[in-house]
Amino acid sequence: MHCRQCLVIILLFLLLLPIINAEQVDSKHDNQHQQRTIPASPSDIETYSITPDTSSSSFQHILNSATQGSTIYVNPGIYTEQLHIKQSITLIGTDPENTIFKVYAPKNSYVVHISAPYVHLQGITITNTGPGIYATGIKITAPHSTISHCIFQDTPIGIAVWSSYNTIENSCFYHCDDEGIVFLGTSLSACEKNTITSCLFQHNCDGIELQNSNDIQIADCSFQKNTHAGIDAIGLQNSAITVSNCDFRENHAFDIYDATHQAVVIEPSTGDSRNVLALQGIIQKIREVQGLRPWLYRISSLLEQYQVA
């Protein structure tokens, strides 16, 4: 009896042996696959730190190689390479005032081009010293980007936005010869549902310019001593531009200019009170009396004449 039982056990073992071996092979294959997917180089890991000692080509290479969701920390120093962000990543300057992108870009080009959605750029000072009246700090052509705690200075255009659902917050714009931010909608690409909050615009030509843009929220911003306008809604297709709780002081021509007389909605703001509601009557009077375009005139004396308060 015992011999018969032993024989049955041996037979069962022989039958099960191929299955056990197959499972071991599959398990070994799975482990090898997992090992191959573990990041093995800086371009594959989720975080990376860069310094000015890193060569220019390496900076762009890191951007090109970064996986979705990677974070790149940029240490203080001056960086002179033109950059193109093509992945959804976060780029953080560790010291905003001393982490500087100072680029001599080609004519009318950019320092940073964001062409991927869900990019977050934070804590960097940006200057474009290249030629051209449309030289730009950051060009955004993809949606859902966030720019925060940055400084834009000494560049014709701080940020040019050609897309929707972007947020610009807690940033400063100084000495931008054309405008701090420009929103540019076209017949092929909408520029809508963008938000600007808690930003300072000082000593620019225009603080913010809008062309064919819709549903733009501007809140808790300060516009001071800009040589043309705080907000310049020049496009005839602008609509639903909401300005709330903003401060306007000593802007030379306009605090807010609205080419359509109806695109900009103003909620409580402070400052000189030279807002679009008062400007509409003055602009209409200029047109009636002189038949000329209102933007050819500085209106400070007219505001005093009509006692706009």
C-alpha positions in Angstrom: 0.0 0.0 0.0 2.8 2.4 0.9 4.6 1.7 -2.3 1.5 2.5 -4.3 1.0 5.8 -2.5 4.6 6.7 -3.1 4.2 6.0 -6.8 1.1 8.2 -7.0 3.0 11.1 -5.3 5.9 10.7 -7.6 3.6 10.8 -10.7 1.8 13.9 -9.4 5.1 15.6 -8.8 6.3 14.8 -12.4 3.0 16.2 -13.8 3.2 19.4 -11.8 6.9 20.1 -12.4 6.5 21.8 -15.9 3.9 24.1 -14.5 6.1 25.1 -11.6 9.0 25.8 -13.9 6.8 27.9 -16.2 5.6 30.0 -13.3 9.2 30.5 -12.2 10.2 31.6 -15.7 7.2 34.0 -15.9 8.1 35.5 -12.5 11.7 35.9 -13.5 10.6 37.6 -16.7 8.3 40.0 -14.8 11.2 40.9 -12.4 13.5 41.6 -15.3 10.9 43.8 -16.9 10.4 45.7 -13.7 14.1 46.2 -13.4 14.3 47.6 -16.9 11.6 50.2 -16.2 13.5 51.6 -13.1 14.9 55.1 -14.1 18.6 54.8 -14.6 19.8 58.2 -15.8 19.1 61.9 -14.8 16.9 62.3 -17.9 14.5 59.6 -16.5 14.2 60.7 -12.9 11.4 62.9 -11.7 13.5 65.7 -10.3 16.7 67.3 -11.4 18.8 70.3 -10.3 20.7 72.5 -12.8 23.4 75.2 -12.2 25.0 77.7 -14.6 27.9 75.3 -14.8 25.8 72.9 -16.8 26.4 73.5 -20.5 23.7 75.2 -22.6 23.1 72.1 -24.7 22.6 70.1 -21.5 19.8 72.4 -20.2 17.8 72.0 -23.4 18.6 68.3 -23.4 17.2 67.9 -19.9 14.0 69.6 -21.0 13.7 67.4 -24.0 14.4 64.2 -22.0 12.2 65.0 -19.0 9.3 62.7 -18.4 5.8 64.0 -17.9 5.4 65.6 -14.5 9.2 66.0 -13.9 10.4 68.9 -11.7 13.6 70.7 -12.6 15.1 73.0 -10.0 17.2 75.9 -11.4 19.8 77.2 -9.0 20.9 80.9 -8.8 23.0 82.2 -11.7 22.7 83.7 -15.2 21.4 81.4 -18.0 21.8 82.5 -21.6 20.2 79.7 -23.6 16.9 80.0 -25.5 14.6 77.2 -24.2 11.7 75.3 -25.7 9.5 73.4 -23.2 7.8 70.5 -25.0 6.8 68.4 -22.0 4.4 68.9 -19.1 6.9 69.8 -16.4 7.6 72.1 -13.5 10.5 74.5 -13.7 11.4 76.2 -10.4 14.0 78.8 -9.7 15.3 78.5 -6.2 16.0 82.2 -5.8 13.7 84.4 -8.1 15.8 87.5 -8.0 19.1 85.7 -8.6 18.0 83.0 -11.0 18.1 84.9 -14.2 17.3 83.9 -17.8 19.1 86.6 -19.8 19.0 85.7 -23.4 20.0 87.5 -26.6 17.3 85.8 -28.7 17.0 86.0 -32.5 14.9 89.0 -33.8 11.4 89.1 -32.4 11.9 85.7 -30.8 11.5 84.4 -27.2 13.5 83.4 -24.2 11.2 80.5 -23.3 8.5 78.9 -25.5 5.9 76.7 -23.8 4.3 74.5 -26.3 3.1 71.7 -24.0 0.0 71.9 -21.6 0.2 71.9 -17.9 3.6 73.5 -17.6 4.4 75.4 -14.3 7.2 77.9 -14.4 8.1 79.6 -11.1 10.6 81.8 -9.4 12.7 83.1 -12.4 13.8 86.6 -13.6 13.5 86.8 -17.4 15.1 89.4 -19.8 15.3 89.3 -23.6 18.1 91.5 -24.9 17.6 90.4 -28.5 16.5 92.7 -31.4 13.0 93.4 -32.5 10.0 95.2 -31.0 8.2 91.9 -30.5 11.1 90.2 -28.6 9.4 88.2 -25.8 10.2 86.7 -22.4 7.8 83.8 -22.5 5.7 82.7 -25.4 2.8 80.4 -24.5 1.0 78.4 -27.3 -0.4 75.6 -25.2 -3.2 75.7 -22.6 -3.2 75.2 -18.8 0.2 76.8 -18.1 0.9 78.6 -14.8 3.5 81.3 -14.4 4.1 82.4 -10.8 6.5 84.4 -8.7 8.5 85.6 -11.8 10.1 88.9 -12.7 10.0 90.2 -16.3 12.1 93.2 -17.0 13.9 95.1 -19.9 12.2 93.1 -22.7 9.7 94.5 -25.2 7.1 91.9 -24.2 7.1 90.0 -20.9 4.6 87.2 -21.8 2.8 86.6 -25.1 -0.2 84.3 -24.6 -1.7 82.6 -27.7 -3.8 80.0 -25.9 -6.4 79.5 -23.2 -6.9 78.4 -19.6 -3.5 79.9 -18.4 -2.8 81.5 -15.1 -0.2 84.3 -14.4 0.1 85.2 -10.7 2.3 86.9 -8.2 4.7 88.2 -10.8 6.2 91.6 -11.6 6.7 93.4 -15.0 9.1 96.3 -15.3 10.3 98.3 -18.3 8.7 96.2 -21.0 8.8 98.5 -24.0 5.6 97.2 -25.6 3.6 95.4 -22.8 4.0 93.3 -19.8 1.5 90.7 -21.0 -0.3 90.5 -24.3 -3.2 88.1 -25.1 -3.5 87.3 -28.7 -6.5 85.4 -30.1 -6.7 84.6 -33.8 -9.3 83.0 -36.2 -7.3 79.7 -35.8 -6.6 79.7 -32.1 -8.8 81.1 -29.3 -7.4 83.1 -26.4 -9.9 82.8 -23.6 -10.4 81.9 -19.9 -7.0 83.2 -18.9 -6.4 84.6 -15.4 -4.0 87.3 -14.1 -3.9 87.8 -10.3 -1.7 89.7 -7.8 0.7 91.1 -10.4 2.6 94.4 -10.5 2.9 96.3 -13.8 5.2 99.3 -13.5 7.1 101.5 -16.1 6.0 99.5 -19.1 4.3 100.9 -22.2 1.1 98.9 -21.6 0.7 96.8 -18.5 -1.7 94.3 -20.3 -2.8 94.4 -23.9 -5.7 92.3 -25.3 -6.4 91.5 -28.9 -9.3 89.3 -29.8 -9.4 87.8 -26.3 -12.5 86.6 -24.4 -13.4 85.8 -20.7 -10.2 87.2 -19.2 -10.0 87.7 -15.4 -7.7 90.4 -14.1 -7.8 90.7 -10.3 -5.8 92.2 -7.4 -3.2 93.8 -9.7 -1.4 97.1 -9.5 -0.7 99.3 -12.6 1.7 102.1 -12.0 3.4 104.7 -14.1 3.0 102.9 -17.4 3.7 105.2 -20.3 0.6 104.4 -22.3 -2.1 102.3 -20.5 -2.5 100.1 -17.5 -4.9 97.8 -19.5 -5.2 98.3 -23.3 -8.1 96.3 -24.9 -7.4 97.4 -28.5 -8.9 94.4 -30.4 -12.4 94.9 -31.7 -13.3 91.3 -30.9 -12.5 91.4 -27.2 -15.3 90.5 -24.8 -15.9 89.7 -21.1 -12.7 91.2 -19.8 -13.3 91.5 -16.0 -11.1 93.8 -13.9 -11.6 93.6 -10.2 -10.0 95.0 -7.1 -7.1 96.6 -9.1 -5.0 99.7 -8.4 -4.3 102.3 -11.1 -1.8 105.1 -10.4 -0.1 107.6 -12.7 -0.5 105.8 -16.0 0.2 108.4 -18.6 -2.6 108.1 -21.1 -5.2 105.6 -19.9 -5.7 103.4 -16.9 -8.0 101.3 -19.0 -8.7 101.7 -22.7 -11.5 99.7 -24.3 -11.8 100.0 -28.1 -15.3 98.5 -28.2 -16.7 100.5 -25.2 -18.2 97.3 -23.9 -15.6 94.6 -23.6 -14.3 95.5 -20.2 -16.3 95.0 -17.0 -14.9 96.9 -14.1 -15.5 95.9 -10.5 -14.3 98.0 -7.6 -10.8 99.4 -8.2 -8.7 102.2 -6.7 -6.3 104.8 -7.9 -6.8 107.8 -10.1 -10.3 106.6 -11.2 -9.5 107.3 -14.9 -11.4 104.1 -15.8 -13.1 103.0 -18.9 -16.5 104.3 -17.8 -15.2 107.8 -17.6 -13.1 107.4 -20.7 -16.0 106.4 -22.9 -17.6 109.9 -22.8 -14.3 111.6 -23.4 -13.3 109.4 -26.3 -16.7 109.9 -27.9 -16.3 113.7 -27.6 -12.9 113.5 -29.2 -14.4 111.6 -32.1 -17.4 114.0 -32.5 -15.3 117.2 -32.4 -12.2 116.1 -34.2 -13.0 112.9 -36.0 -9.6 111.4 -35.1 -8.6 108.2 -33.4 -8.5 108.6 -29.6 -5.2 106.8 -29.2 -3.4 109.6 -30.9 -4.0 111.8 -27.9 -2.8 112.1 -24.4 -5.9 112.7 -22.4 -4.5 113.9 -19.0 -5.6 117.5 -19.7 -9.0 116.4 -20.9 -9.5 114.4 -17.8 -8.9 117.5 -15.8 -11.1 119.6 -18.0 -14.0 117.3 -17.6 -13.2 116.8 -13.9 -13.2 113.0 -14.0 -12.9 111.7 -10.5 
